[in-house]
Amino acid sequence: MSRIARSLGTQDAARGVYDLAGRLGAKGVLRDLGMPQDGIDLAADLASQSPYPNPRPTARHAIGNLIARAGGGSSPVEP
């Protein structure tokens, strides 16, 4: 993650990728990609029940928060 952040000229890789996507005009709101609002809980449940390599612990509430922020088009990192 630090290599990604450095290559994007930022301290946080997630924020850097989010900003890059915005500059490129990529869709940044999950609902624009077909994710229904009521799918956030299911997605968070599935992600927290299927562990994967991640630099942070995979707590269900944190994953749900991240997906909800993406659902509204907010940055993955709170300012």
Rosetta constraint file for C-alpha pairs under 8 A:
AtomPair CA 1 CA 5 HARMONIC 6.24 0.50
AtomPair CA 1 CA 12 HARMONIC 7.99 0.50
AtomPair CA 1 CA 13 HARMONIC 5.82 0.50
AtomPair CA 2 CA 6 HARMONIC 6.08 0.50
AtomPair CA 2 CA 11 HARMONIC 7.82 0.50
AtomPair CA 2 CA 12 HARMONIC 7.59 0.50
AtomPair CA 2 CA 13 HARMONIC 6.76 0.50
AtomPair CA 3 CA 7 HARMONIC 6.11 0.50
AtomPair CA 4 CA 8 HARMONIC 6.26 0.50
AtomPair CA 4 CA 13 HARMONIC 5.57 0.50
AtomPair CA 5 CA 9 HARMONIC 6.09 0.50
AtomPair CA 5 CA 10 HARMONIC 5.14 0.50
AtomPair CA 5 CA 11 HARMONIC 5.67 0.50
AtomPair CA 5 CA 12 HARMONIC 5.40 0.50
AtomPair CA 5 CA 13 HARMONIC 4.13 0.50
AtomPair CA 5 CA 14 HARMONIC 7.86 0.50
AtomPair CA 5 CA 16 HARMONIC 6.37 0.50
AtomPair CA 6 CA 10 HARMONIC 5.99 0.50
AtomPair CA 6 CA 11 HARMONIC 7.07 0.50
AtomPair CA 6 CA 13 HARMONIC 7.94 0.50
AtomPair CA 8 CA 13 HARMONIC 7.55 0.50
AtomPair CA 8 CA 16 HARMONIC 5.87 0.50
AtomPair CA 8 CA 17 HARMONIC 7.65 0.50
AtomPair CA 9 CA 16 HARMONIC 7.58 0.50
AtomPair CA 10 CA 15 HARMONIC 7.80 0.50
AtomPair CA 10 CA 16 HARMONIC 5.97 0.50
AtomPair CA 11 CA 16 HARMONIC 7.95 0.50
AtomPair CA 12 CA 16 HARMONIC 6.15 0.50
AtomPair CA 13 CA 17 HARMONIC 6.15 0.50
AtomPair CA 14 CA 18 HARMONIC 6.15 0.50
AtomPair CA 14 CA 76 HARMONIC 6.31 0.50
AtomPair CA 14 CA 77 HARMONIC 7.02 0.50
AtomPair CA 15 CA 19 HARMONIC 6.08 0.50
AtomPair CA 15 CA 75 HARMONIC 6.58 0.50
AtomPair CA 15 CA 76 HARMONIC 6.32 0.50
AtomPair CA 15 CA 77 HARMONIC 6.04 0.50
AtomPair CA 16 CA 20 HARMONIC 6.07 0.50
AtomPair CA 17 CA 21 HARMONIC 6.07 0.50
AtomPair CA 18 CA 22 HARMONIC 6.33 0.50
AtomPair CA 18 CA 28 HARMONIC 7.70 0.50
AtomPair CA 18 CA 75 HARMONIC 6.51 0.50
AtomPair CA 18 CA 76 HARMONIC 7.28 0.50
AtomPair CA 19 CA 23 HARMONIC 6.28 0.50
AtomPair CA 20 CA 24 HARMONIC 6.23 0.50
AtomPair CA 21 CA 25 HARMONIC 6.19 0.50
AtomPair CA 21 CA 26 HARMONIC 5.15 0.50
AtomPair CA 21 CA 27 HARMONIC 7.60 0.50
AtomPair CA 21 CA 28 HARMONIC 7.25 0.50
AtomPair CA 22 CA 26 HARMONIC 5.88 0.50
AtomPair CA 22 CA 27 HARMONIC 7.62 0.50
AtomPair CA 22 CA 28 HARMONIC 7.07 0.50
AtomPair CA 27 CA 32 HARMONIC 6.80 0.50
AtomPair CA 27 CA 33 HARMONIC 7.37 0.50
AtomPair CA 28 CA 32 HARMONIC 7.71 0.50
AtomPair CA 28 CA 70 HARMONIC 7.05 0.50
AtomPair CA 28 CA 73 HARMONIC 5.44 0.50
AtomPair CA 29 CA 33 HARMONIC 6.93 0.50
AtomPair CA 29 CA 70 HARMONIC 5.74 0.50
AtomPair CA 29 CA 71 HARMONIC 5.29 0.50
AtomPair CA 29 CA 72 HARMONIC 5.73 0.50
AtomPair CA 29 CA 73 HARMONIC 4.23 0.50
AtomPair CA 29 CA 74 HARMONIC 7.84 0.50
AtomPair CA 30 CA 34 HARMONIC 6.48 0.50
AtomPair CA 30 CA 35 HARMONIC 5.27 0.50
AtomPair CA 30 CA 36 HARMONIC 7.99 0.50
AtomPair CA 30 CA 70 HARMONIC 5.89 0.50
AtomPair CA 30 CA 71 HARMONIC 4.49 0.50
AtomPair CA 30 CA 72 HARMONIC 7.15 0.50
AtomPair CA 30 CA 73 HARMONIC 7.14 0.50
AtomPair CA 31 CA 35 HARMONIC 4.55 0.50
AtomPair CA 31 CA 36 HARMONIC 5.86 0.50
AtomPair CA 31 CA 37 HARMONIC 7.21 0.50
AtomPair CA 31 CA 71 HARMONIC 5.83 0.50
AtomPair CA 31 CA 72 HARMONIC 7.59 0.50
AtomPair CA 35 CA 39 HARMONIC 6.37 0.50
AtomPair CA 35 CA 40 HARMONIC 7.76 0.50
AtomPair CA 35 CA 71 HARMONIC 7.42 0.50
AtomPair CA 36 CA 40 HARMONIC 7.36 0.50
AtomPair CA 37 CA 71 HARMONIC 7.23 0.50
AtomPair CA 38 CA 42 HARMONIC 7.71 0.50
AtomPair CA 39 CA 43 HARMONIC 6.07 0.50
AtomPair CA 40 CA 44 HARMONIC 6.14 0.50
AtomPair CA 40 CA 64 HARMONIC 6.66 0.50
AtomPair CA 40 CA 67 HARMONIC 6.28 0.50
AtomPair CA 40 CA 68 HARMONIC 6.36 0.50
AtomPair CA 40 CA 71 HARMONIC 7.83 0.50
AtomPair CA 41 CA 45 HARMONIC 6.11 0.50
AtomPair CA 41 CA 64 HARMONIC 6.48 0.50
AtomPair CA 42 CA 46 HARMONIC 6.13 0.50
AtomPair CA 43 CA 47 HARMONIC 6.07 0.50
AtomPair CA 43 CA 64 HARMONIC 7.69 0.50
AtomPair CA 43 CA 67 HARMONIC 7.79 0.50
AtomPair CA 44 CA 48 HARMONIC 6.07 0.50
AtomPair CA 44 CA 60 HARMONIC 6.12 0.50
AtomPair CA 44 CA 61 HARMONIC 7.76 0.50
AtomPair CA 44 CA 63 HARMONIC 5.56 0.50
AtomPair CA 44 CA 64 HARMONIC 4.82 0.50
AtomPair CA 44 CA 67 HARMONIC 7.15 0.50
AtomPair CA 45 CA 49 HARMONIC 6.06 0.50
AtomPair CA 45 CA 60 HARMONIC 6.59 0.50
AtomPair CA 45 CA 64 HARMONIC 7.97 0.50
AtomPair CA 46 CA 50 HARMONIC 6.20 0.50
AtomPair CA 47 CA 51 HARMONIC 7.00 0.50
AtomPair CA 47 CA 60 HARMONIC 7.79 0.50
AtomPair CA 47 CA 63 HARMONIC 7.39 0.50
AtomPair CA 48 CA 58 HARMONIC 6.04 0.50
AtomPair CA 48 CA 59 HARMONIC 6.48 0.50
AtomPair CA 48 CA 60 HARMONIC 5.25 0.50
AtomPair CA 48 CA 63 HARMONIC 7.21 0.50
AtomPair CA 51 CA 58 HARMONIC 7.32 0.50
AtomPair CA 54 CA 58 HARMONIC 7.40 0.50
AtomPair CA 58 CA 62 HARMONIC 7.18 0.50
AtomPair CA 58 CA 63 HARMONIC 6.77 0.50
AtomPair CA 59 CA 63 HARMONIC 6.29 0.50
AtomPair CA 60 CA 64 HARMONIC 6.08 0.50
AtomPair CA 61 CA 65 HARMONIC 6.07 0.50
AtomPair CA 62 CA 66 HARMONIC 6.22 0.50
AtomPair CA 63 CA 67 HARMONIC 6.18 0.50
AtomPair CA 64 CA 68 HARMONIC 6.01 0.50
AtomPair CA 65 CA 69 HARMONIC 6.15 0.50
AtomPair CA 66 CA 70 HARMONIC 6.28 0.50
AtomPair CA 66 CA 76 HARMONIC 6.15 0.50
AtomPair CA 67 CA 71 HARMONIC 5.99 0.50
AtomPair CA 68 CA 72 HARMONIC 6.49 0.50
AtomPair CA 69 CA 73 HARMONIC 6.22 0.50
AtomPair CA 69 CA 74 HARMONIC 4.99 0.50
AtomPair CA 69 CA 75 HARMONIC 6.79 0.50
AtomPair CA 69 CA 76 HARMONIC 6.50 0.50
AtomPair CA 70 CA 74 HARMONIC 5.61 0.50
AtomPair CA 70 CA 75 HARMONIC 7.02 0.50
AtomPair CA 70 CA 76 HARMONIC 6.71 0.50
